[in-house]
Amino acid sequence: MKIRNWIGALAVSLVTVAYADYQQPNAPSSGTAAHGSYTRGEPRQVTPEAGPRVAHGADAFITADFIWWKPTQQGLEYASSGVINNLGESLTTRGNVHSPNFSFTPGFKVGLGVNLPYDGWDLTAEYTWIRDNHNKDTVSKSNGNISPSVFIGSNLITPQNIASIGDITRAVCHWDFRFNVIDAELGRSHYISQHLILRPFIGLKGTWQTQIWKANYTANSVTANGSTSSGTARMYQNHQLWGIGARSGLDTTWNLTDAFSIFGNFALSAVWTDYSVDRDDTFQPANTDGAEIVRTHDGSYYVKNIVEFQLGMMGQWWFSNDDYHLAVSIGYDQQVWINYGNFIYLIDNGQADLSLHGLTLKFRFDF
């Protein structure tokens, strides 16, 4: 009997709830839409756009950056000191592995952008330029205890000694770098809180680059085509590439005041890259004509990944009744071009990272 009473009470409760739920759509609105009441086609409340935009103007802007970056290419070790090459000698000091003396170098960026009338989107394009022709390193040891860190000459080891070098007393390395990049982005800057702005973006990255790597060795024993004496050996590599691919990332702005903020940005790219690498090795014993021992070419295609980070501070101001906007920022940049070096090593794998880091001073003007 008690079970029947409980079942009856439960049935009455379910009917009451169902009836109330049925009547709910006809109830007057309280100012906030009830769950499930949204109708397709009605505008949703979205994150408000954050600009910056000017009050009257073309909704366009230009940017100009001064960059002070240090490009570094891995895999350019050319000589090792502290290596015994002659019988009866002993090491008295510790040697080093030598590579080009990478240094900071100036460059620039220029950009053009437009704020689109659609949902606060913006479209930008930026060009980056760097030339670095001052990377040189020299090592000298009168006892000849220097070993080339990169295999040079012929890997055909025969009793005839087609090409060999030993008892190296001096080695010199040069690395020249030419860096060109174009980034095109479609993004939207918007508030997600009162003081935090996000700008997700998608786009394209294009690049064309040149690296020239030269290593010269002076030795007491240089063999080429049956002639052995003191002389020199040279390795020359011309490393060129171009590529294009997808790029995506997120810019973040953390507003401290109306005028000043800190920012942190990152981007990821996957770039289809076309390589053209030429290598020439020349051996020249004293009092003989030089013999070209290596002349080879590598034409390869790869998809390479790029990681970019930036952290800094920015100040911005509006003037002339908000018709113009000026922003000045300073930031620290890091870029890693993963396995972008594709030099010819004859024996070892030639892929190694290209990295860049340093300071960027940026100016933006909206009009």
ABEGO torsion letter per residue (X at the ends): XAAAAAAAAAAAAAAAAAAAAAAAAABBBAGBBBBGABBBGBBBBBBBBAOBBBABEAGBBBBBBBBBBBBBBBGABABBBGBBABBGBBBABBBBBBBBBBBBBBBBBBBBBBBBABGGBBBBBBBBBBBBAABBBBBBBAAGBBBBABBBEBABBBAAGABBBBGBABBBBBBBBBBBBBBBBBBBBBBABAABBBBBBBEBBBBBBBBBBBBBBBBABBBBGGBBBBEBBBBBBBBBBBBBBBBBBBBBBBBABAABBBBBBBBBBBBBBBBBBBBBBBBBBBGBBBBBABBBBBBBBBBBBBBBBBBBBBBBBBBGGGABBBBBBBBBBBBBBBGABABBAGABBABBBBBBBEBBBBBBBBX
